[in-house]
Amino acid sequence: MLGFKSFQTATCILNGVEAMHMMKKGQIHQGVKSAQNQKEFFHKLFALAS
């Protein structure tokens, strides 16, 4: 890896990695584990417009 270009990029990537680890460990209660619920979780986590 060559490094991050900006602080914003670094925080977004590291938040995504951390979220994936939490999901893998089962630390996030999402009810039914469907693709739609996972999409909504990421939108809430990263404050994306849906």
N, C-alpha and C positions, 0 to 999 in steps of 0.2 A: 504494500500500500504506500502510495506516495505522500499521503498526508491530506488534510482537509484544507479547502481553499478559504473557508471563512468559519467564524465561530457558529453562525447559524446552521451551516451545513453539518458541522460536527455534532451539535446538539440534536438535530433531527435524526441523524444516523444512529447515534448512541441511544436515543430514546427508542428507536425502532428495534435495535438489538435487545435492549432491556425488556421491551414489551414481548418480544418473541420468547425470551427466556422465561418470563412470568407465565406466558400461555403454556409453554412446554411443561413447566412444573405444576400446572394446575392451580396457580395462585389467583386466578381471575375467575370469578363466578359469572358465567354468561348465560345461564339457563340452557337452552338447546344450543349445542355447538354446531351451528350451521355457518355457511359462508356469509350469509347476510348479517348474522350477529357479529361475526368477526369484522366485517366491513364497517359496521356501525361503531364497534369498539375503537377501531383505528381512527375513524373520523372524529370521535369524541376525544380520543387521546391527543391527537395532533391538531385539533380545532380546525378541521377541514370543512368546507362547505359541501353539503350533500344534496 
